[in-house]
Amino acid sequence: MKDFFAIILLTTVTIALSGCVGVSQTFEPPATTTISAPTNVATALASPPPSTLAPSPAPTITRQAVPTAEGGTTVKDPTLEKLIQDARADLSKRANVPDSAITVKSAEPVEWRDTSLGCPIEGMMYAQVITPGYLIVLEAAGKEWKYHASRTQVMYCDK
């Protein structure tokens, strides 16, 4: 009986070790690595050496410096200008006033707490991410009108 257990033990050890004999493992890193937006924490923390990083395309924001009457310069942002035009068009319909009767009181960059742009609609769900955008304040018909904008859309907010 002892011999039987010894044979089984010897066979088990031989089978277990036979899988390890003659196996060599070598690690070859990829030739190039491109990193896009991380999808999870592990991806964000495990970054390859800087020499293997390929440059990722970044959004370009074109802004022009324009001299002002006071002798300073103003930065012209085409994205903001389009959003102001959209807000003016909406206000022209909303207040039933001509575009020439609308003045821009202010337009400043903001970071909204979520995709509701600071003007949530009851019962709606919004992604909880910082959303860069603008707060545009227009004046027409003796009243101030606040428009909240992301970089692509503008909405009237009466809150």
C-alpha positions in Angstrom: 0.0 0.0 0.0 2.9 2.3 0.8 4.4 1.6 -2.6 1.1 2.5 -4.3 1.0 5.9 -2.6 4.7 6.5 -3.4 4.0 5.7 -7.1 1.0 8.1 -7.2 3.0 10.8 -5.5 6.0 10.4 -7.8 3.7 10.4 -10.9 1.9 13.5 -9.7 5.2 15.4 -9.1 6.6 14.2 -12.5 3.5 15.5 -14.4 3.5 18.8 -12.5 7.2 19.4 -13.2 7.0 18.2 -16.8 5.0 21.3 -17.8 7.8 23.6 -16.6 10.7 21.9 -18.2 12.0 23.6 -21.4 9.6 26.5 -21.3 11.2 29.9 -21.6 9.2 33.1 -21.4 10.5 36.3 -22.8 8.7 39.7 -22.7 8.9 41.8 -25.7 7.3 45.3 -25.3 5.3 46.6 -28.1 7.1 48.8 -30.7 5.0 51.9 -30.1 2.2 52.6 -27.7 -0.5 55.1 -28.2 -2.4 56.3 -25.2 -5.9 57.7 -25.6 -8.3 58.7 -22.9 -8.0 56.2 -20.0 -11.0 54.0 -19.5 -10.2 53.0 -15.9 -7.9 53.7 -13.1 -5.5 50.9 -13.9 -5.0 52.3 -17.4 -4.5 55.8 -16.1 -1.9 54.7 -13.5 0.1 52.3 -15.7 1.6 54.5 -18.3 4.6 53.4 -20.5 7.9 55.3 -20.5 7.6 58.8 -22.1 9.9 57.7 -25.1 7.2 55.3 -26.4 4.3 57.8 -26.1 2.9 58.9 -29.4 1.4 62.4 -29.4 -2.4 62.4 -29.2 -4.4 65.0 -31.2 -5.6 67.8 -29.0 -8.5 70.1 -29.7 -7.5 73.4 -31.2 -9.0 76.6 -30.0 -8.4 79.5 -32.4 -8.4 82.8 -30.7 -7.4 86.2 -32.2 -6.1 89.2 -30.3 -8.1 92.3 -31.4 -7.2 95.9 -30.3 -9.9 97.8 -28.3 -10.8 101.4 -28.3 -9.2 101.7 -24.8 -5.8 100.6 -26.1 -5.9 97.1 -24.6 -6.6 93.9 -26.5 -9.5 91.5 -26.4 -9.3 87.8 -27.2 -11.7 86.8 -29.9 -13.0 83.2 -29.6 -14.8 82.0 -32.6 -16.6 79.3 -30.5 -17.9 81.9 -28.1 -18.9 84.2 -31.0 -21.0 81.5 -32.5 -22.7 80.7 -29.2 -23.5 84.4 -28.7 -25.0 84.5 -32.2 -27.1 81.4 -31.3 -28.2 83.1 -28.0 -29.1 86.3 -29.8 -31.2 84.4 -32.4 -33.0 82.6 -29.6 -33.6 85.8 -27.6 -34.8 87.6 -30.7 -37.6 85.0 -31.1 -38.2 84.6 -27.4 -38.6 88.4 -26.6 -39.9 89.3 -30.0 -37.3 92.0 -30.5 -34.9 92.7 -33.5 -31.4 91.5 -33.2 -30.2 95.1 -33.2 -32.1 95.7 -29.9 -30.0 93.0 -28.1 -26.8 93.9 -26.3 -24.2 91.6 -24.8 -23.8 92.4 -21.1 -21.2 89.8 -20.4 -19.8 86.5 -21.7 -17.4 84.6 -19.5 -16.0 81.1 -19.4 -17.3 78.8 -16.7 -17.1 75.2 -15.7 -20.5 73.7 -15.1 -20.8 70.9 -12.5 -22.7 68.6 -14.8 -24.1 68.4 -18.3 -27.2 70.2 -17.3 -25.1 73.4 -17.7 -26.4 74.7 -14.4 -30.0 74.7 -15.5 -31.3 71.2 -14.7 -34.8 70.1 -15.8 -36.7 68.3 -13.1 -36.8 64.5 -13.7 -33.9 64.5 -16.1 -30.6 62.7 -15.5 -27.3 64.4 -16.3 -23.7 63.1 -16.5 -21.9 64.2 -13.5 -18.8 65.6 -15.2 -17.2 69.0 -15.2 -18.4 70.6 -18.5 -16.5 73.6 -19.8 -18.7 76.3 -21.2 -19.8 79.9 -21.0 -22.3 82.1 -19.1 -23.7 84.6 -21.6 -25.8 87.5 -20.3 -27.8 89.5 -22.9 -30.0 92.5 -22.4 -33.2 93.2 -24.4 -36.6 94.9 -23.6 -35.2 96.3 -20.4 -34.4 92.8 -19.0 -31.3 90.6 -18.5 -31.5 87.2 -20.1 -29.0 84.5 -19.0 -27.9 81.8 -21.4 -25.8 78.8 -20.3 -23.6 77.2 -22.9 -21.3 74.3 -23.4 -18.7 74.5 -26.2 -21.3 73.3 -28.7 -24.8 74.3 -27.5 -26.5 77.2 -25.8 -29.7 77.3 -23.8 -31.8 79.9 -22.1 -31.9 79.5 -18.3 -34.5 81.4 -16.3 -33.4 80.0 -12.9 
